[in-house]
Amino acid sequence: MNILFVRLSYIGDILHATAAARWIKEQYPAAKLHWIVTPSMAELLENNPYVDVIIPWQRDLYEAHSKKLHLRTMWKMWWELRDQLQPYHFDIAVDVQGRLITGLVLLASEAPIRLGLGGTKELNWLFTNYKSKDRKSHVITQYLEVAQLLSMALGGAIQERELSLNGVVSETTMDLFLTKEERMTAVDAIATALPESEKKRIGLVLGSSWATKEWPQYKWLELMELLQGNAQFICFGGPKEAEEHAEQMEYIERSRLEVYNRLGTTTLREMAALMDCCDIIVACDTGALHIALALGKPVVALFGPTDPKLWGPLDGRFRIIVNDNMDCLGCRKRKCPKGEPYCMTRIDAATVKAAIVELLDKGE
């Protein structure tokens, strides 16, 4: 049985979907699961024992042509995708993204059984013949409910399994598999960059794709100064964060803070391996937060315009911090109508420090 699993992007969403892919493989171990994904995200699926084949597809390029209404190019790309998928002879296609573009991927797959989310927009519902119902639970649970439609489609009962291949009991746990070599490279890099110490190593993710989800720069500095006597820091982020935090990082590197600056210098897997060497990770709602959770790291997660009940941590050791004084939490707005995202800017550094200390002291 050949299954096409469709979650093209983004970092956090792909990791959220790994639980559904694992469920499928545990229920149907003889099936061959093929995951179609944006090329820049494919490394998140490397070495995953539940993914048999990774199929890269230029989703970003297709979307760029779509925004400019380059219909001829879009048509050509779709036919090329159809030709690419045809040799696999898919029996089933599972779409946990629920967009028009992923519906077109289902159509290109020619799979007779097509599972998807209920209540979708962009006409995605036209391309699925089995649909889930719940769109109010955590996204991991939503994706699992799509996967579990397989039992209905195939007319079989769901098998109860307590343990997955990696020994994790919870079916909502996300997966990210590092190699021994990747871990050793990270250990060596940290040993070169930071002095040997008994201090706790804290990973800080200094940004997010939305400005409204970000914690202010001065708050990150304040947090480091509150913890400096007992901690070393590794700073994570992409090229955007490297540029935005350049001046502050120069100041930090001249100070007595023990900081390893990796802003804009890592691949996703390199960042994951460095995170795996940390005692705890602090992050806003961003892809790197979910990388840390997939690795099983303790995390302190800062939430504002997104709802942690939908996108926050479900498993492991974590603390979620929100500004309870705001009545607009979870607004999902990329630009704050108040002029400043107070839901994030008024999260106090001392509160974040207390959550870090609590998690580290309890060792839950």
C-alpha positions as CSV (number, residue, x, y, z in Angstrom):
1,M,0.0,0.0,0.0
2,N,1.5,3.3,-1.1
3,I,0.5,6.4,0.9
4,L,1.2,10.0,0.0
5,F,1.4,12.2,3.1
6,V,1.0,15.9,2.3
7,R,2.3,18.6,4.7
8,L,4.4,20.9,2.6
9,S,5.4,23.5,5.2
10,Y,6.2,25.1,7.8
11,I,8.7,24.0,10.4
12,G,6.3,23.7,13.3
13,D,3.5,22.4,11.2
14,I,5.7,19.7,9.7
15,L,6.9,18.6,13.1
16,H,3.3,18.6,14.4
17,A,2.4,16.3,11.5
18,T,5.1,13.7,12.4
19,A,2.8,12.3,15.0
20,A,0.2,11.5,12.4
21,A,2.8,9.9,10.1
22,R,4.0,7.8,13.0
23,W,0.5,6.7,13.8
24,I,-0.1,5.6,10.2
25,K,3.1,3.5,10.1
26,E,2.4,1.9,13.5
27,Q,-1.1,0.9,12.4
28,Y,0.0,-0.1,8.9
29,P,3.6,-1.1,9.1
30,A,3.6,-2.8,5.7
31,A,2.5,0.5,4.0
32,K,5.1,2.7,2.3
33,L,4.7,6.3,3.4
34,H,5.9,9.0,1.0
35,W,6.0,12.6,2.4
36,I,5.8,15.5,-0.1
37,V,7.5,18.6,1.4
38,T,9.0,21.9,0.4
39,P,12.7,21.3,-0.3
40,S,14.0,23.7,2.4
41,M,12.0,21.7,5.0
42,A,13.0,18.2,3.9
43,E,15.9,17.9,6.3
44,L,13.4,17.8,9.2
45,L,12.3,14.4,8.0
46,E,15.8,12.9,7.4
47,N,16.5,9.7,9.4
48,N,12.8,9.4,10.4
49,P,12.0,5.7,10.5
50,Y,8.3,6.4,9.9
51,V,9.0,8.1,6.5
52,D,10.0,5.8,3.7
53,V,10.4,8.3,0.9
54,I,10.8,12.1,1.0
55,I,9.5,13.8,-2.1
56,P,10.7,17.4,-2.5
57,W,8.4,19.8,-4.4
58,Q,8.8,23.5,-5.1
59,R,5.8,24.7,-3.2
60,D,7.2,28.2,-2.6
61,L,7.9,28.6,-6.3
62,Y,4.4,27.5,-7.2
63,E,2.9,29.9,-4.6
64,A,5.0,32.8,-6.0
65,H,3.6,32.2,-9.5
66,S,0.1,31.8,-8.0
67,K,0.3,35.3,-6.4
68,K,1.2,36.8,-9.8
69,L,-1.4,34.7,-11.7
70,H,1.2,33.0,-13.9
71,L,-1.4,30.5,-14.9
72,R,0.6,28.9,-17.7
73,T,3.6,28.3,-15.4
74,M,1.3,27.0,-12.6
75,W,-0.4,24.5,-15.1
76,K,3.0,23.4,-16.3
77,M,4.3,22.8,-12.7
78,W,1.2,20.9,-11.8
79,W,1.6,18.5,-14.8
80,E,5.2,18.0,-13.9
81,L,4.2,17.1,-10.4
82,R,1.6,14.7,-11.7
83,D,4.3,13.0,-13.9
84,Q,6.6,12.9,-10.9
85,L,4.0,11.2,-8.6
86,Q,2.5,8.8,-11.2
87,P,5.1,6.1,-10.9
88,Y,4.4,5.6,-7.2
89,H,0.8,4.4,-8.0
90,F,-0.6,5.9,-4.7
91,D,-3.5,4.0,-3.1
92,I,-4.1,6.7,-0.5
93,A,-3.3,10.4,-0.1
94,V,-3.4,12.1,3.3
95,D,-3.6,15.9,3.4
96,V,-3.2,17.5,6.8
97,Q,-2.6,21.1,5.4
98,G,-6.0,21.8,4.0
99,R,-5.1,24.4,1.4
100,L,-6.0,24.7,-2.3
101,I,-2.4,23.9,-3.2
102,T,-2.4,20.7,-1.2
103,G,-5.7,19.8,-2.8
104,L,-4.0,20.1,-6.2
105,V,-1.3,17.8,-4.9
106,L,-4.0,15.2,-4.0
107,L,-5.4,15.5,-7.5
108,A,-2.0,15.0,-9.0
109,S,-1.4,11.9,-6.9
110,E,-4.4,10.1,-8.6
111,A,-5.0,8.3,-5.3
112,P,-8.5,6.9,-5.1
113,I,-8.7,7.4,-1.4
114,R,-8.0,11.0,-0.3
115,L,-8.2,12.0,3.4
116,G,-8.3,15.6,4.7
117,L,-9.4,18.1,7.2
118,G,-13.0,19.1,7.5
119,G,-14.1,22.8,7.3
120,T,-11.2,23.9,5.1
121,K,-11.0,27.0,2.9
122,E,-9.7,27.6,-0.6
123,L,-11.9,24.8,-2.0
124,N,-9.6,22.1,-0.5
125,W,-12.7,20.1,0.4
126,L,-13.3,19.4,-3.3
127,F,-10.3,17.1,-3.4
128,T,-11.0,14.9,-0.5
129,N,-13.5,12.0,-0.1
130,Y,-13.0,11.4,3.7
131,K,-12.9,14.4,6.0
132,S,-12.3,14.9,9.7
133,K,-14.7,16.9,11.8
134,D,-12.8,18.5,14.7
135,R,-11.0,21.8,13.9
136,K,-11.0,23.2,17.5
137,S,-8.5,20.9,19.2
138,H,-4.7,21.1,19.1
139,V,-3.3,20.9,15.6
140,I,-1.5,17.6,16.4
141,T,-4.8,16.1,17.4
142,Q,-6.4,17.5,14.3
143,Y,-3.7,15.8,12.1
144,L,-4.1,12.5,14.0
145,E,-7.8,12.6,13.4
146,V,-7.2,12.9,9.6
147,A,-4.8,9.9,9.8
148,Q,-7.3,7.9,11.7
149,L,-9.8,8.2,8.9
150,L,-7.7,5.4,7.3
151,S,-9.5,2.9,9.5
152,M,-12.8,4.0,8.1
153,A,-11.5,4.2,4.5
154,L,-10.0,0.7,4.7
155,G,-12.8,-0.8,6.8
156,G,-10.6,-1.9,9.6
157,A,-10.4,-1.3,13.4
158,I,-7.7,0.8,14.9
159,Q,-5.1,-1.3,16.7
160,E,-4.3,-0.1,20.2
161,R,-0.5,0.3,20.6
162,E,1.2,1.8,23.6
163,L,4.7,2.2,22.3
164,S,6.0,3.7,19.1
165,L,9.3,2.7,17.6
166,N,11.2,5.3,19.6
167,G,9.7,4.1,22.9
168,V,7.4,7.2,23.4
169,V,4.1,6.4,24.9
170,S,2.1,9.6,23.9
171,E,0.7,9.5,20.4
172,T,1.0,13.3,20.3
173,T,4.8,13.4,20.6
174,M,6.6,15.0,17.7
175,D,9.6,13.3,16.0
176,L,13.0,14.7,15.0
177,F,15.8,12.2,14.6
178,L,19.5,13.4,14.9
179,T,22.5,11.2,14.1
180,K,25.3,10.5,16.4
181,E,27.6,12.4,14.1
182,E,25.4,15.5,14.2
183,R,25.4,15.4,18.0
184,M,29.1,15.1,18.2
185,T,29.7,18.0,15.8
186,A,27.5,20.2,18.1
187,V,29.3,19.1,21.2
188,D,32.7,19.9,19.6
189,A,31.5,23.3,18.4
190,I,30.2,24.3,21.9
191,A,33.4,23.1,23.5
192,T,35.3,25.4,21.3
193,A,33.0,28.4,21.7
194,L,32.3,28.3,25.4
195,P,34.5,27.7,28.5
196,E,34.0,24.5,30.3
197,S,31.6,25.1,33.1
198,E,29.1,23.5,35.5
199,K,26.7,26.3,34.6
200,K,23.4,25.4,33.0
201,R,23.3,25.9,29.2
202,I,20.3,27.8,28.1
203,G,19.2,28.1,24.4
204,L,17.5,31.3,23.4
205,V,15.5,31.6,20.2
206,L,15.6,35.3,19.5
207,G,12.8,35.8,17.0
208,S,9.8,34.6,15.1
209,S,8.3,34.9,11.6
210,W,5.7,37.3,12.9
211,A,6.7,40.6,14.5
212,T,3.7,40.3,16.9
213,K,5.0,37.0,18.2
214,E,8.4,38.4,19.1
215,W,9.7,39.3,22.6
216,P,11.6,42.6,22.6
217,Q,15.4,42.6,22.3
218,Y,15.9,44.4,25.6
219,K,13.9,41.7,27.4
220,W,16.3,39.0,26.1
221,L,19.2,41.0,27.4
222,E,17.5,41.5,30.7
223,L,16.9,37.8,31.0
224,M,20.5,37.0,30.3
225,E,21.7,39.4,32.9
226,L,19.4,38.0,35.5
227,L,20.8,34.5,34.8
228,Q,24.4,35.3,34.0
229,G,26.0,34.0,37.2
230,N,24.5,30.5,36.7
231,A,24.2,30.1,33.0
232,Q,25.8,30.0,29.6
233,F,23.7,30.9,26.5
234,I,23.4,29.8,22.9
235,C,21.5,32.2,20.7
236,F,19.5,30.8,17.8
237,G,17.8,32.4,14.9
238,G,17.9,33.0,11.2
239,P,19.4,35.7,9.0
240,K,16.6,38.1,9.9
241,E,17.5,37.8,13.6
242,A,21.2,38.0,12.9
243,E,20.6,41.4,11.3
244,E,18.1,42.7,13.8
245,H,20.2,41.7,16.8
246,A,23.6,42.6,15.4
247,E,24.2,45.6,17.6
248,Q,23.0,44.0,20.7
249,M,25.0,40.8,20.1
250,E,28.2,43.0,19.7
251,Y,27.4,44.5,23.1
252,I,26.8,41.1,24.6
253,E,30.0,39.6,23.2
254,R,31.9,42.5,24.9
255,S,30.2,41.9,28.2
256,R,30.9,39.2,30.8
257,L,28.0,37.1,29.5
258,E,29.0,33.6,28.3
259,V,27.3,33.6,24.9
260,Y,27.6,31.4,21.8
261,N,26.1,33.4,18.9
262,R,24.7,31.1,16.2
263,L,22.2,33.6,14.7
264,G,22.0,33.0,10.9
265,T,24.7,30.4,10.8
266,T,23.0,27.0,11.1
267,T,20.9,24.7,9.0
268,L,17.8,23.4,10.8
269,R,19.5,20.2,11.7
270,E,22.6,22.0,13.0
271,M,20.4,24.2,15.1
272,A,18.6,21.1,16.4
273,A,21.9,19.3,17.4
274,L,23.0,22.4,19.3
275,M,19.7,22.6,21.0
276,D,20.0,19.0,22.0
277,C,23.1,20.1,24.0
278,C,21.2,22.7,26.0
279,D,19.6,22.1,29.4
280,I,16.5,24.2,28.5
281,I,15.2,26.3,25.6
282,V,13.4,29.6,25.8
283,A,11.4,30.6,22.7
284,C,8.3,32.4,21.4
285,D,5.9,30.6,19.1
286,T,8.2,29.8,16.3
287,G,9.5,26.8,14.4
288,A,12.6,26.4,16.6
289,L,10.3,26.0,19.7
290,H,8.8,22.9,18.1
291,I,12.2,21.6,17.1
292,A,13.1,21.8,20.8
293,L,9.9,20.0,21.8
294,A,10.4,17.3,19.2
295,L,13.9,16.7,20.8
296,G,12.3,16.3,24.2
297,K,14.0,19.4,25.6
298,P,12.5,21.3,28.5
299,V,11.1,24.6,27.2
300,V,9.7,27.9,28.3
301,A,7.3,29.1,25.6
302,L,6.1,32.7,25.3
303,F,2.8,33.1,23.7
304,G,0.7,36.1,22.7
305,P,-1.2,36.4,19.4
306,T,-1.3,32.6,18.9
307,D,-3.2,30.3,21.1
308,P,-1.1,27.7,23.0
309,K,-4.2,25.5,23.2
310,L,-3.9,25.0,19.5
311,W,-0.2,25.4,18.8
312,G,1.6,25.1,22.1
313,P,3.4,22.3,23.8
314,L,1.5,19.1,24.6
315,D,4.1,16.7,25.8
316,G,7.3,16.8,27.9
317,R,8.6,19.4,30.4
318,F,7.4,22.9,29.6
319,R,6.0,26.1,31.0
320,I,3.8,28.4,28.9
321,I,3.9,32.1,29.7
322,V,1.2,34.5,28.6
323,N,0.3,38.0,29.6
324,D,-3.0,37.2,31.4
325,N,-3.9,40.9,31.6
326,M,-4.7,41.1,27.9
327,D,-8.2,40.3,26.6
328,C,-7.1,39.9,23.0
329,L,-4.7,36.9,23.4
330,G,-4.8,34.5,20.5
331,C,-5.9,37.2,18.0
332,R,-3.8,35.7,15.2
333,K,-2.9,39.2,13.9
334,R,0.5,39.8,12.3
335,K,0.1,43.6,13.0
336,C,-1.2,44.7,16.3
337,P,-4.1,47.2,16.1
338,K,-2.9,48.6,19.5
339,G,0.3,49.8,17.9
340,E,2.4,47.6,20.1
341,P,1.9,43.9,20.9
342,Y,1.5,44.3,24.6
343,C,0.7,40.6,25.0
344,M,4.5,40.0,24.3
345,T,6.2,43.2,25.4
346,R,4.7,43.1,28.8
347,I,5.9,39.6,29.6
348,D,8.4,40.2,32.4
349,A,12.0,38.8,32.2
350,A,11.8,37.9,35.9
351,T,8.7,35.8,35.2
352,V,10.6,33.9,32.4
353,K,13.6,33.5,34.7
354,A,11.4,32.0,37.4
355,A,9.9,29.5,35.0
356,I,13.4,28.5,33.8
357,V,14.6,28.0,37.4
358,E,11.5,26.0,38.3
359,L,11.9,23.6,35.4
360,L,15.7,23.1,36.0
361,D,15.4,22.7,39.8
362,K,12.5,20.3,39.7
363,G,14.0,18.3,36.8
364,E,10.5,17.1,36.0
